[in-house]
Structures are given as C-alpha cells and as structure tokens.
C-alpha cells in the first residue's frame, strides 16, 4: 500500500490550512503538533485548488469532525474522506472556527 506524508500549515491568527492536493490518495491519519490551541479538526474540500472550499459533512448531515489534541496521532478511516481532490484542514468547525495563536504545521498521512 503506497503512502505519502504531507505537511499543511495553519498560519498564526487563522483557522484554515493551506490547501493540499490529495492526488490519487485518501487521508489516513493526522499527526497533531505538540503546540495546538485546543480545537476540534474539521475539513473543507474543493475540486480545484483555486475553487470554493466548502465544509465536509458525513452521510448523516453532520460536519465531519476529528476529535484531537496537541501531540496526538489520529487515524481517519480511509473511506470517510474519499473523493476529496483538494483539502483544507480547519481548526474548529464551520460554525465556530478557532484561530491558532501561532503557525501550526500538521503532518498528514495519505494512503492508497
């Protein structure tokens, strides 16, 4: 099974990361930085890099949330976010984004 690690950055004072192209991969896990202002992790997706990024919801109509904390590794079921071509990570939810007090780099594992 092929895997690749990408680093996404949430700038200081922001809640959204830079976009990451998932290519033919699916998000498999998230490695949270040891410095993280407490917040859930949600996602925004787009078909194009410069396109509109919209919140990702599950099949039950709930925003897809990963409960995490500083310094944690969190596994994401491979099929849960399948089909997302471009992805942004968000600190907080679409209703309550949480700006990070400093730049945060988050490692994500993408897998086939």
PEWO-V280935 format. One record per pair of residues at least 12 apart in sequence whose C-alpha atoms are under 10 Angstrom apart, sorted by sequence separation. I is the first residue (numbers start at 0). GAP is how many residues later the second one is. If there is no record, write none. Layout:
I|GAP + I|GAP
This chain:
7|12 + 42|12 + 43|12 + 6|13 + 41|13 + 42|13 + 43|13 + 5|14 + 41|14 + 42|14 + 5|15 + 41|15 + 5|16 + 63|16 + 63|17 + 88|17 + 3|18 + 43|19 + 88|19 + 42|20 + 43|20 + 3|21 + 41|21 + 42|21 + 58|21 + 2|22 + 3|22 + 4|22 + 41|22 + 42|22 + 57|22 + 1|23 + 2|23 + 3|23 + 4|23 + 6|23 + 40|23 + 41|23 + 42|23 + 56|23 + 57|23 + 2|24 + 3|24 + 4|24 + 5|24 + 6|24 + 14|24 + 40|24 + 41|24 + 56|24 + 2|25 + 4|25 + 15|25 + 18|25 + 19|25 + 20|25 + 39|25 + 40|25 + 41|25 + 55|25 + 64|25 + 66|25 + 14|26 + 15|26 + 16|26 + 18|26 + 20|26 + 39|26 + 40|26 + 65|26 + 15|27 + 16|27 + 18|27 + 20|27 + 38|27 + 39|27 + 40|27 + 64|27 + 15|28 + 20|28 + 38|28 + 39|28 + 40|28 + 55|28 + 64|28 + 18|29 + 19|29 + 38|29 + 39|29 + 63|29 + 18|30 + 37|30 + 38|30 + 62|30 + 17|31 + 18|31 + 37|31 + 38|31 + 55|31 + 62|31 + 35|32 + 36|32 + 37|32 + 54|32 + 62|32 + 77|32 + 35|33 + 36|33 + 52|33 + 53|33 + 54|33 + 74|33 + 75|33 + 77|33 + 18|34 + 34|34 + 35|34 + 52|34 + 53|34 + 54|34 + 72|34 + 73|34 + 74|34 + 77|34 + 33|35 + 34|35 + 35|35 + 50|35 + 52|35 + 54|35 + 72|35 + 29|36 + 31|36 + 32|36 + 33|36 + 34|36 + 44|36 + 46|36 + 47|36 + 48|36 + 49|36 + 30|37 + 31|37 + 32|37 + 33|37 + 45|37 + 46|37 + 47|37 + 48|37 + 29|38 + 30|38 + 31|38 + 32|38 + 33|38 + 42|38 + 44|38 + 45|38 + 46|38 + 47|38 + 48|38 + 54|38 + 55|38 + 30|39 + 31|39 + 32|39 + 44|39 + 45|39 + 46|39 + 47|39 + 48|39 + 54|39 + 30|40 + 31|40 + 32|40 + 43|40 + 44|40 + 45|40 + 46|40 + 53|40 + 30|41 + 31|41 + 42|41 + 44|41 + 45|41 + 29|42 + 30|42 + 31|42 + 43|42 + 44|42 + 45|42 + 29|43 + 30|43 + 43|43 + 44|43 + 28|44 + 29|44 + 30|44 + 42|44 + 43|44 + 44|44 + 28|45 + 29|45 + 42|45 + 43|45 + 27|46 + 28|46 + 29|46 + 41|46 + 42|46 + 43|46 + 27|47 + 28|47 + 41|47 + 42|47 + 26|48 + 27|48 + 28|48 + 40|48 + 41|48 + 42|48 + 26|49 + 27|49 + 28|49 + 40|49 + 41|49 + 42|49 + 43|49 + 25|50 + 26|50 + 27|50 + 39|50 + 40|50 + 41|50 + 42|50 + 43|50 + 25|51 + 26|51 + 27|51 + 38|51 + 39|51 + 40|51 + 41|51 + 42|51 + 25|52 + 26|52 + 27|52 + 38|52 + 39|52 + 40|52 + 41|52 + 24|53 + 25|53 + 26|53 + 27|53 + 37|53 + 38|53 + 39|53 + 25|54 + 26|54 + 27|54 + 36|54 + 37|54 + 38|54 + 25|55 + 26|55 + 35|55 + 36|55 + 41|55 + 25|56 + 39|56 + 40|56 + 24|57 + 25|57 + 26|57 + 38|57 + 39|57 + 40|57 + 23|58 + 24|58 + 25|58 + 38|58 + 39|58 + 23|59 + 24|59 + 25|59 + 38|59 + 21|60 + 22|60 + 23|60 + 24|60 + 26|60 + 37|60 + 38|60 + 21|61 + 22|61 + 23|61 + 36|61 + 37|61 + 38|61 + 21|62 + 22|62 + 36|62 + 37|62 + 20|63 + 21|63 + 22|63 + 36|63 + 20|64 + 21|64 + 35|64 + 36|64 + 19|65 + 20|65 + 21|65 + 34|65 + 35|65 + 36|65 + 19|66 + 20|66 + 34|66 + 35|66 + 18|67 + 19|67 + 20|67 + 34|67 + 35|67 + 36|67 + 18|68 + 19|68 + 34|68 + 35|68 + 17|69 + 18|69 + 19|69 + 34|69 + 35|69 + 16|70 + 17|70 + 18|70 + 33|70 + 34|70 + 35|70 + 16|71 + 17|71 + 32|71 + 33|71 + 15|72 + 16|72 + 17|72 + 31|72 + 32|72 + 33|72 + 14|73 + 15|73 + 16|73 + 31|73 + 32|73 + 14|74 + 15|74 + 16|74 + 30|74 + 31|74 + 32|74 + 14|75 + 15|75 + 30|75 + 31|75 + 13|76 + 14|76 + 15|76 + 29|76 + 30|76 + 31|76 + 13|77 + 14|77 + 29|77 + 30|77 + 9|78 + 14|78 + 28|78 + 29|78 + 30|78 + 7|79 + 8|79 + 9|79 + 14|79 + 28|79 + 29|79 + 7|80 + 8|80 + 9|80 + 27|80 + 28|80 + 29|80 + 7|81 + 9|81 + 14|81 + 15|81 + 26|81 + 27|81 + 28|81 + 14|82 + 15|82 + 26|82 + 27|82 + 28|82 + 13|83 + 14|83 + 15|83 + 25|83 + 26|83 + 27|83 + 13|84 + 14|84 + 15|84 + 24|84 + 25|84 + 26|84 + 27|84 + 12|85 + 13|85 + 14|85 + 24|85 + 25|85 + 26|85 + 12|86 + 13|86 + 14|86 + 16|86 + 23|86 + 24|86 + 25|86 + 11|87 + 12|87 + 13|87 + 16|87 + 22|87 + 23|87 + 24|87 + 10|88 + 11|88 + 12|88 + 13|88 + 16|88 + 19|88 + 21|88 + 23|88 + 9|89 + 10|89 + 11|89 + 12|89 + 13|89 + 14|89 + 16|89 + 21|89 + 22|89 + 9|90 + 10|90 + 11|90 + 12|90 + 13|90 + 9|91 + 10|91 + 11|91 + 9|92 + 10|92 + 11|92 + 9|93 + 10|93 + 8|94 + 9|94 + 10|94 + 8|95 + 9|95 + 7|96 + 8|96 + 9|96 + 6|97 + 7|97 + 8|97 + 6|98 + 7|98 + 8|98 + 5|99 + 6|99 + 7|99 + 5|100 + 6|100 + 7|100 + 5|101 + 6|101 + 4|102 + 5|102 + 6|102 + 4|103 + 5|103 + 3|104 + 4|104 + 5|104 + 3|105 + 4|105 + 2|106 + 3|106 + 4|106 + 2|107 + 3|107 + 1|108 + 2|108 + 3|108 + 1|109 + 2|109 + 0|110 + 1|110 + 0|111
